[in-house]
Amino acid sequence: MNGRSDRGKELDIHCLGFLNLSKKVNLMFHLSKSEVLPLTPELARQFKEMEPSPTERDLNPARLKMLRDKADKGLLIPFNWSTAVLGERRLRINGQHSSNVMRT
């Protein structure tokens, strides 16, 4: 769901309590690096063909069309593509739709 939650305040309070980072937290992941790369056809191809994370949504034709229309009008904003390493595997965490558009 996008936008304002229609759930009750109890959940909002619970979530705010969950986000209290003043306590010591054992993180399940960590940021190993962040870099800005030029958007090249090769980089877009790599992201498009990368193994998706198990939680990746299905490819949405409407989202692809919206991104293509924005690209054609010169209205795209920078993409935030991300990957994760799980064991020996590198997974695409973000960038499925935009990498598909940039490779078409």
Summary of the structure (lengths in Angstrom):
residues: 104
radius of gyration: 17.5
end to end distance: 28.3
largest distance: 47.6
contacts: 175
relative contact order: 0.16
helix: 37%
strand: 12%
